[in-house]
């Protein structure tokens, strides 16, 4: 569904990834991990078609992503940014309805179907009843769930999510990741998450990309990637691995 071919990214003379070849397929939950400044957001934006690579291509549904009309692309691929700023005062429902824009014709107003989609998205993230509240009156965690609801209302089968659990407490971190990861079980759906929590990556991911600070990128099934040597090299710190019969957990040593 989404593929990078010979992809190279550079910023200020520094190579973030070199000649990356990776295919993300339906039914998969990909997780991107790396230290601060390793280029995770830049790579995610490039895969979304929002930034041109130095070399290589990104393909969406077998077509070069930058040649696909913006509205058509937004019907297929949605992006949750790390931080979202609103330049205008808006209510919760007005914000979530912006996710419906790719499905509207030019100058078309939102209809009953769009309101149903927005209200269903708010219900899914546990914010039903707050639809008329001004966005500025919400907590940081509530605003993050509004942003997730906006992405859900967009209903794009491919979602790229940059630190989706920003500002969320432990309960909502698990609830939102469970909600989002479950979408990949729907036919033709795929997620790519940028996360910092290795243990949540293990819990919700199927595949991963590890971005090292020398331009190297390892990718594949998470069960093969997430081991102590790889993670210690990735984060430049010693880790403890705790294991049982089912899984492993990694903690700073």
C-alpha positions as CSV (number, residue, x, y, z in Angstrom):
1,X,0.0,0.0,0.0
2,X,2.8,2.4,0.9
3,X,6.4,1.9,-0.4
4,X,9.7,3.7,-0.2
5,X,12.3,2.9,-2.9
6,X,15.9,3.9,-2.6
7,X,14.9,6.7,-0.3
8,X,17.6,9.0,1.0
9,X,16.9,11.9,3.4
10,X,19.3,14.6,4.5
11,X,19.1,17.7,6.6
12,X,21.9,20.3,7.1
13,X,24.4,17.9,5.6
14,X,23.4,15.0,7.8
15,X,22.0,11.8,6.4
16,X,18.9,10.6,8.2
17,X,18.4,7.5,6.1
18,X,20.1,6.2,3.1
19,X,18.7,4.1,0.2
20,X,15.7,2.9,2.3
21,X,13.6,0.2,0.6
22,X,10.5,-0.8,2.6
23,X,6.9,-1.8,1.8
24,X,4.1,-1.3,4.3
25,X,1.2,-3.6,3.6
26,X,-2.5,-3.9,4.6
27,X,-3.1,-5.4,8.0
28,X,0.2,-4.2,9.5
29,X,0.8,-1.9,12.4
30,X,4.3,-0.3,11.9
31,X,6.1,1.4,14.6
32,X,9.0,3.9,14.1
33,X,11.5,4.2,16.9
34,X,14.6,6.3,17.3
35,X,16.4,8.8,19.6
36,X,15.5,12.5,19.6
37,X,16.6,14.1,16.4
38,X,17.1,10.9,14.5
39,X,14.7,12.0,11.8
40,X,11.5,10.1,12.6
41,X,9.1,13.0,11.9
42,X,11.0,13.9,8.7
43,X,10.7,10.4,7.4
44,X,7.0,10.2,8.3
45,X,6.4,13.5,6.5
46,X,8.3,12.2,3.5
47,X,6.2,8.9,3.5
48,X,3.1,11.1,3.6
49,X,4.2,13.1,0.5
50,X,4.7,16.3,2.5
51,X,8.4,16.5,1.9
52,X,10.5,15.6,-1.1
53,X,13.4,13.2,-0.6
54,X,16.9,13.8,-1.8
55,X,16.7,10.7,-3.9
56,X,14.3,7.9,-4.3
57,X,10.5,7.7,-4.4
58,X,7.5,7.0,-2.3
59,X,4.6,5.1,-3.8
60,X,1.0,5.1,-2.7
61,X,-1.1,2.3,-4.2
62,X,1.5,1.8,-6.9
63,X,1.5,5.5,-7.9
64,X,4.2,8.1,-7.1
65,X,2.7,9.9,-4.1
66,X,3.6,13.4,-5.2
67,X,1.8,13.0,-8.5
68,X,-1.5,12.0,-6.8
69,X,-3.9,15.0,-6.4
70,X,-4.1,16.2,-2.8
71,X,-7.8,15.5,-2.3
72,X,-7.4,12.0,-3.7
73,X,-4.4,11.4,-1.5
74,X,-6.2,12.6,1.6
75,X,-9.0,10.1,0.9
76,X,-6.4,7.3,1.1
77,X,-3.9,8.6,3.6
78,X,-4.3,10.6,6.8
79,X,-1.6,12.2,9.0
80,X,-1.7,12.9,12.8
81,X,1.0,15.6,13.4
82,X,3.1,15.6,16.5
83,X,1.7,19.0,17.5
84,X,-1.3,20.7,15.9
85,X,-2.1,24.3,16.2
86,X,-5.4,26.0,15.4
87,X,-5.1,29.6,14.1
88,X,-8.8,30.2,14.7
89,X,-11.2,29.7,17.6
90,X,-13.3,26.6,17.0
91,X,-15.6,24.1,18.9
92,X,-14.7,20.5,19.2
93,X,-17.3,19.4,16.6
94,X,-16.1,22.1,14.1
95,X,-12.5,20.8,14.5
96,X,-13.5,17.1,14.0
97,X,-15.5,18.0,10.9
98,X,-12.3,19.3,9.2
99,X,-11.5,15.6,8.8
100,X,-14.4,15.3,6.4
101,X,-13.0,17.9,3.9
102,X,-11.5,15.3,1.6
103,X,-14.9,13.8,1.1
104,X,-16.6,17.1,0.2
105,X,-16.8,18.8,-3.2
106,X,-15.5,22.4,-3.5
107,X,-17.8,24.8,-1.6
108,X,-19.9,21.9,-0.3
109,X,-21.1,22.2,3.3
110,X,-21.0,19.3,5.7
111,X,-24.1,17.1,5.7
112,X,-25.8,14.7,8.0
113,X,-23.4,11.9,7.0
114,X,-20.4,14.0,7.9
115,X,-21.9,15.0,11.3
116,X,-22.6,11.3,12.0
117,X,-19.0,10.4,11.2
118,X,-17.7,13.2,13.5
119,X,-20.0,12.3,16.3
120,X,-19.0,8.6,16.0
121,X,-15.3,9.6,16.1
122,X,-15.8,11.6,19.3
123,X,-17.7,8.8,20.9
124,X,-14.8,6.4,20.0
125,X,-12.3,8.6,21.8
126,X,-14.5,9.1,24.8
127,X,-15.4,12.8,24.2
128,X,-19.1,12.5,23.4
129,X,-21.0,15.4,25.0
130,X,-18.1,17.8,24.5
131,X,-18.9,18.6,20.9
132,X,-20.0,22.2,21.6
133,X,-17.1,23.0,23.9
134,X,-14.5,25.5,22.6
135,X,-11.3,23.7,21.8
136,X,-9.3,26.2,23.9
137,X,-11.1,25.1,27.1
138,X,-9.9,21.5,26.9
139,X,-6.9,20.0,28.6
140,X,-3.9,18.9,26.5
141,X,-4.9,15.3,26.6
142,X,-8.5,16.1,25.6
143,X,-7.2,18.1,22.7
144,X,-5.0,15.2,21.6
145,X,-8.1,13.0,21.6
146,X,-9.9,15.6,19.5
147,X,-7.0,15.4,17.0
148,X,-7.3,11.6,16.9
149,X,-11.1,11.9,16.4
150,X,-10.4,14.2,13.5
151,X,-8.2,11.6,11.9
152,X,-10.9,8.9,12.5
153,X,-13.5,11.1,10.9
154,X,-11.3,11.4,7.8
155,X,-11.6,7.6,7.5
156,X,-8.5,7.2,5.4
157,X,-7.4,3.5,5.3
158,X,-3.7,4.5,5.7
159,X,-2.8,6.5,8.8
160,X,0.6,7.9,9.7
161,X,0.7,9.0,13.4
162,X,3.4,11.1,14.9
163,X,3.6,10.4,18.7
164,X,-0.2,9.9,19.0
165,X,0.0,9.4,22.7
166,X,1.4,12.9,23.4
167,X,-0.2,14.4,26.6
168,X,-2.2,11.3,27.3
169,X,-2.3,9.6,30.7
170,X,-1.6,5.8,31.0
171,X,-5.2,4.7,30.6
172,X,-5.8,6.8,27.5
173,X,-2.4,5.8,26.0
174,X,-3.5,2.2,26.0
175,X,-7.1,3.0,24.9
176,X,-6.1,5.2,22.0
177,X,-3.4,2.8,20.7
178,X,-5.8,-0.1,21.0
179,X,-8.5,1.9,19.1
180,X,-6.0,2.9,16.4
181,X,-4.2,-0.4,16.0
182,X,-7.5,-2.2,15.7
183,X,-8.1,-0.3,12.5
184,X,-5.5,-2.4,10.8
185,X,-7.7,-5.4,11.1
186,X,-10.2,-3.9,8.7
187,X,-9.6,-4.9,5.1
188,X,-7.1,-2.6,3.3
189,X,-6.0,-0.7,6.4
190,X,-2.5,0.1,7.6
191,X,-0.9,2.2,10.4
192,X,2.5,3.7,11.0
193,X,3.1,5.1,14.5
194,X,6.0,7.1,15.7
195,X,6.5,6.1,19.4
196,X,9.0,6.6,22.2
197,X,7.7,3.8,24.4
198,X,9.4,0.5,23.4
199,X,7.1,-1.6,25.5
200,X,3.9,-0.1,23.9
201,X,5.5,-0.7,20.5
202,X,5.9,-4.4,21.4
203,X,2.3,-4.5,22.6
204,X,0.6,-2.9,19.6
205,X,3.0,-3.2,16.7
206,X,3.6,-5.9,14.1
207,X,6.5,-4.3,12.2
208,X,9.1,-1.7,12.9
209,X,11.7,0.8,11.7
210,X,14.7,1.7,13.9
211,X,16.3,5.0,12.8
212,X,19.9,5.2,14.0
213,X,21.8,8.5,14.1
214,X,24.2,7.4,11.3
215,X,21.7,7.1,8.5
216,X,21.1,3.4,9.1
217,X,17.5,2.1,9.2
218,X,16.7,-1.4,10.2
219,X,13.1,-2.6,9.5
220,X,11.1,-5.8,9.6
221,X,8.9,-7.7,12.1
222,X,9.2,-6.2,15.6
223,X,9.8,-9.7,17.1
224,X,13.1,-9.7,15.1
225,X,14.1,-6.1,15.7
226,X,13.4,-5.3,19.3
227,X,16.2,-6.9,21.3
228,X,18.6,-5.4,23.9
229,X,21.6,-4.9,21.6
230,X,19.6,-3.1,18.9
231,X,17.8,-0.9,21.5
232,X,21.0,0.0,23.4
233,X,22.6,1.0,20.2
234,X,19.5,2.9,19.1
235,X,19.1,4.9,22.4
236,X,22.8,5.0,23.6
237,X,21.9,3.7,27.0
238,X,22.1,0.5,28.9
239,X,18.8,-1.4,29.3
240,X,17.3,-4.1,31.5
241,X,15.3,-6.8,29.8
242,X,12.6,-8.5,31.8
243,X,11.0,-11.6,30.3
244,X,8.2,-14.1,31.0
245,X,6.7,-16.9,28.9
246,X,4.9,-14.4,26.7
247,X,6.9,-11.2,26.1
248,X,9.8,-9.0,27.1
249,X,9.9,-5.5,28.7
250,X,12.8,-3.1,28.4
251,X,13.7,-0.6,31.1
252,X,16.6,1.8,31.5
253,X,19.3,0.1,33.6
